[in-house]
């Protein structure tokens, strides 16, 4: 059976507005991913980036209030969001009852680290794709002057140190911004001191 807009709307309706925001966002992201799965190529599936990916990796030490997605099928995703009860306010889609916002922030993941994506099972038949740890650290270090970026990136490095491909990360950061590489080196030192 093909998962369609009616199925997705029914799954959304089953989510309680009393559920913690993080859990609501994860459930909604999984529903959107499953809905898109039947209508786009695998390479076009939505990938969670930004704040929610940081919240996932830091086990909610960092918190956010929306779901940022990257997908090259943004038009299809916009149509699906409207069909399952979201309202469009410029580029942000809001589900009012659940107070969950979805933002399609880009069409391509930078750096193009699609091999490092993390696939997380949400329940038996739903899952989400999350940008790699290297990708989120790359995003954060390019904006290294923000205190939050340093604080949570240092924490993430300290808890996931052995999982991070630092050679790849440093190479990508150096290409994008040599000053950011200096910041990254400092973050790594701070993480190792903790």
Secondary structure, DSSP 4 states (H G I P E B T S, - for coil): ----HHHHHHHHHTS-TTS-HHHHHHHHHHHHHHHHHTTS-GGGS-EEEHHHHHHHHTTTSS--SEEEEE-S-HHHHHHHHHHTT-EEETTEEEETTTTEEEEEEESS-SS--GGG-EEEEEETTEEEEE--HHHHHHHHHTTTTSHHHHHHHHHHHHHHGGG--HHHHHHHHHHH-HHHHHHHHHHHHHHHH-
